[in-house]
């Protein structure tokens, strides 16, 4: 599932990521694109609660992709 939350500020990107993780229940990867730096702290902190690991990649200035992978993926 891909979520493009560029232009949105916390808590909305985090709430959308949590909703996606709850809906998918660790069965599918969630890829979130954001330009809001606080997401780099809030979203990865929630990932383990829902059985996900995470990876963060800087893809622009400022823009990041947070990949949430079902448990067992790279962090």
Secondary structure by P-SEA (a helix, b strand, c coil): ccccccccccaaaaaaaaaaaaaacccbbbbbbbccccccccccccccccccccccccccccbbbbbbbcccccc
